[in-house]
Amino acid sequence: MDNNISQENIVNLIKNIQIIVGDIHKAGCLAVDLNELNILVDYTWEQPFFIDVDSFQTSHFPATAIMESIIDRKANGNWTTKKTFGMV
């Protein structure tokens, strides 16, 4: 229990991250560069805040950044298709 972070805090944080990512996708956005450096956490250790959202992509706005260590070189910058956004 380092830093007074409990297993319950961690479970709730992960659930909240999943909810937010689901909401992002429902809004027609794709979080291309979602990684541990792009999420801040509040004092409760349960509320995530997403930063560096220039790495999010919509059907009209391409992602402009992605962390080198997670890039998929086979994607060639095509992180999604119109079908993913329900536009086909």
Secondary structure, DSSP 4 states (H G I P E B T S, - for coil): -GGG--HHHHHHHHHHHHHHHHHHHHTT-EETT--GGGEEE-TTS--EEE--GGGEE-SSS------GGG--GGGTT----TTTTT--
